[in-house]
């Protein structure tokens, strides 16, 4: 798990600030903050690279093969039961 970066006040260096306004922009998310010392400053949060969600393609492929095997086994057992009737 990644640690969240602390936004330090450029005036006093404190990391205790409140977000009083957020809005999306072309550059990312702009957040207006107010430090406990009263100084107001703006931060811009951007995405540095592509976000990967889910499992890698090879893992999905392996799961797909396992699912096909389970389905084929189920069809085989159904065919055997039908043949015995």
Secondary structure, 3 states (H helix, E strand, C coil): CCCCCCCCCCCCCCCCEEEEEEEEECCEEEEEEEECCCCEEEEEECCCCCCCCCCCHHHHHHHHHHHHHHHHHHHHHHHHHHHHC
